[in-house]
């Protein structure tokens, strides 16, 4: 069975994905795969806050449990998903990445991470 580092590294080999981070709900990084100079600690803190806010919106609007959140920016996309109740997977992809493939890969790796976390 693969470990978290191997799963995250595999995500960064997907065309367009350049960063993959697994963080606890407290914002502390569990593991990551990112290019040199990427501040994964800052990503962890922001992702935990962002996903928590997205979950609150869903609860308030009575639309069910959040399965995946995606934010599009001028120069990239961030996709986040909860891993069980204690962790979050976030990937950063380039703006020209295939969003369908990125979302599918996140969903697939979510299952892998849930099995080991």
Order of alpha helices (4+ residues) and beta strands (2+ residues): alpha-beta-beta-alpha-beta-beta-beta-alpha
